Amino acid sequence: MPAITPRILAGLTACTLALTSLSSAPASAEPEPGTKQTRKVHLIMDSSGSMAEPTGGGTTRIDAAKKALHSVIDNTPDDTELGLRVYGSHDNPEGSPESCKDSDLVVPIATDNRDRLRTEVDKYKPVGWTPIDHSLREAGKDIGSPGEDEQYTVILVSDGEETCVPDPCPAAAELAEKGIDVSVNVIGLNVSGKAKEQLQCIADKGKGEYYDVDNAEDLEEALNQAAKRTGQGLTMSGEPVTGSPTPEDAPVLEPGTYTDTLPANEEPRWYRVPRAMAENTLWAGGFIQNAADRGYALAIRWYHPNDLDDDCSWDKSSTRGGDGFNLGGVAVPSVSSTFTTACTEPSDELLLQLSLDQDTELPVQFTIVDEPAVEDPESLPEAASSPQWQDMPEEKADGDPLIGGASLADAPVLEPGSAHPINLTRGEVQFFAVDLDWGQSLQAQASMEAGENIYMHWSIDIYSQFGSPSGDLGTESFGNLNDGVTLKNATPEVRYNNRGEVGARGQTALPGRYYVVVAGGDADENTSLNLETPGTLQVDVMGDAGTGEPTYREAEEPQPGPDAPRPEGEQESDDGSSGQNWGLIGGLAGGAVLLAGLGLGAVWFLRRL
């Protein structure tokens, strides 16, 4: 088997990403890996006649709103786009068609409009009525079709209930459905009863927050809070499948990445997995979110079709991560030195069983890899020891923050020895990817800057290409971030004979793509609006690539004829064959269907590498 070179890695990565587009499309587009999301905040302000009434703090509601708007304009980062729509600014009879369409886009959403915003804020006067439904629908037109890298926050400020339609909540729901990152936050100023219930409904249907204020100071604080961004949580990707409750009816799954929903209380789900060669090792690894705070959660078992009474190999996951971000993952080979069982016997397929030790059903993402048998595994290096941290001087990276992915599939790939500025909010989780070869280990360090009254459970973890925990030196911080905090983690060296070992060593038995995950505490908080906490993420790879690389047995696949096209620059070897990068194929699972699923064409491509 040839060494994994940057060219091979790039080629496999490109093919893997191409396969992602062949799988089922998500309901909403996701940002490209590492793309910085464009923040867009659209303000919808009340200029109805009741805004002339007094509010707490010795001022009128309209003056309090203007002061709060100036504060938002001054405090919002320059790269955040702001827009302003005003309703109720014209003196029309109540209930008239004109009053129910009294909503004007006075400043379109943009970045270079701060002076114009200030001018328009000072202009508007409280004279009209409260057409909230129409204003929300017009705001939808202002937004249009959000791009995949755009996060929209609509902020509605009102001191009363809708005056034109019975229920404006459906308009808020339609607005929130425009994209994965569109939310409607609502500020109720001196409201109660039906008006308050209506505004709370708008925030709920709009996937946003509701703020109840009754004075000028609270209004200013709420408006600034509502303009902050929300954090991203974990997402899953893969081909949706439904496992069978019994092995007899199990669906056939080729190597690839899948999603399913596992029932509660250890009720099993079965799948049939073909082997390319009868003695190959099959890997299955997966993860769940929101597992129990302690104990085991996801169980993976392999069975030989001739013996369904005893599993060949199995393992259970334990939860990892900070408060709320509990990622339970594990990867299990069908054969290893730990398990001397029926799965060592040749067969064209094995049976895979997944189950959940939880009292509620949960979604699962899992990956299957078919690894050929190895020549003389006893001659390979023994299992790696636990990692020893190698000094990484703290750096502060400059430039725009690198936005981590929300899953394995969209994590940006980082170069060894690099440092990147990052931003996290409370409850947020971000994924970053680093490629490892045989004989290499990964170190990751996140230095989060000090912030006033930032109280959360920070953590840094490393996961394998399957989503199983592979870091063995994780540090966490719980409490105020008044002095800043440095988080560290590292993997054992990637070795073939790590398989079957306990903990992180058993999860680092294949080369490929590993994932650094930085989390900002309780995942339940990631829908709240929070200040961003800046920091620097550093990653490095230790060890010489290719050390301890195994020799895989050749698969007897049909070869293309002499006139078949070959990748540019590639020549057939003297003996007409070459090795396969099976370990790396598994490492590039990352939410895409594996290359093995493409059939002979992909197999031939890999053989030419």
Buried (B, 14 or more C-beta within 10 A) or exposed (E): BEEBBEEBBEBBBEBBBEBBEEBEEEEEBBBEBBBEBBBBBBBBBBBBBBBBEEBBBEBBBBBBBBBBBBBBBEEBEEEBBBBBBBBBBBEBEEEEEBBBBBBBBBBBBEBEBBEBBBEBBEEBBBBBBBBBBBBBBBBBEBBEEBBBBBBBBBBBBBBBBBBBEEEBBBBBBBBBBBBBBBBBBBBBBBBEEEBBEBBBBBBBBBBBBBBBBBBBEBBBBBBBBBBBBBBBBBBBBBBEBEBBEEBEEBBEBBBBBBBBBBBEEEEBBBBBBBBBBEBBBBBBBBBBBBBBEEEBBBBBBBBBBEBBEEBBBBBBBBBBBBBBBBBBBBBBBBBBEBBEBBBBBEBEBBBBBBBBBBEEEBBBBBBBBBBBBBEEBEEBBEBBEEBEEEEBEEBEBEEEBBBBBBBBBBBBBBEBEBBBBBBBBBBBBBBBBBBBBBBBBBBBBBBBBEBEEBEBBBBBBBBBBBBBBBBBBBBBBEEBBEEBBBBBBBBBBBBBBBBBBEBBBBBBBBBBBBBBBBBBBBBBBBBBBBBBBBBBBBBBBBBEBBBBBBBBBBBEBEBBEEEEEEEEEEEBEEEEEBBBBBBBBBBBBBBBBBBBBBEEEBBBBBBBB
